[in-house]
Amino acid sequence: MRVSRKFQKLLSFDAVESLWEHVRRWTHPVSSRRILATLDRLELTRLREQYPYRPNARRINAYENAARWIGINVERAQDLWLDRTPPLRILDLGCGAGYFLYVCRFFGHEGLGLDTDEEPLFRGTTELLNVHRVVSRIHPQVPLPDLGEKFDLITGHRVCFHRVARAPSGEWDEWASADWRFFIDDIRTRFLKPAGRLLLDFNPRPEGSSFFTKKLRAYFLSEGARIFRSKALLAADPNQRPRFKQTRRKIDKSL
């Protein structure tokens, strides 16, 4: 059964889209080693010794593994063409250890993170990487804190703030469409520049299926989203369909 499912994935539209992502990166290679060389690896190791793993922590979240996370975030930046885009002002929701904004700074962009302060390792790592962040939690139908500025790009990777509580069955209760509408409207009206974009990248569901159920896909499309694999890309204007590639003329520097 598993072999059959893997074979179906190889022939799926997602597989074609994944190949296209890889092709775009191959045609414009970026050396992760150059970025890694700018990090104090000994200090990262010291931080892990200072803040050891929690008993239930997943090893996939080994954020002191700089080589792994720099590589992942280089790919994230390339998928948004940030390695070949004029300087942008970026807000990263759920910035975690800060690797994405660190990579963005390597490409000439400036960024601000937003996250909770529940993980001491993240606090130490963002300080080490000199990634500025605002400590806040994202709640359903509650405005984000005033940040005093607007951004060219707002990102959220491995999004999980839409999970409200875990049900007795083990599944998560999630935001309803009204909650997503409030959040997206808040981002569009208060935080995005006129030519700005919002990128949300979701984890698959526990059984391996896409985050985008039929209902959620229909909702995000109604908001003008461009859906690509696990990602939803939205423009500041709901009547515009954004592109992952952002050209120089579309970047508004007036705000």
Secondary structure, 3 states (H helix, E strand, C coil): CHHHHHHHHHCCHHHHHHHHHHHHHHCCCCCHHHHHCCCCHHHHHHHHHHCCCCCCCCHHHCCCCHHHHHHHHHHHHHHCCHHHCCCCEEEEECCCCCHHHHHHHHCCCEEEEEECCCCHHHHHHHHHCCCCEEECCCCCCCCCCCCCCCEEEEEEEEECCCEEEECCCCCEEECCHHHHHHHHHHHHHHCEEEEEEEEEEECCCCCCCCCCCHHHHHHHHHCCCEEECCEEEEECCCCCCCCCCCCHHHCCCCC
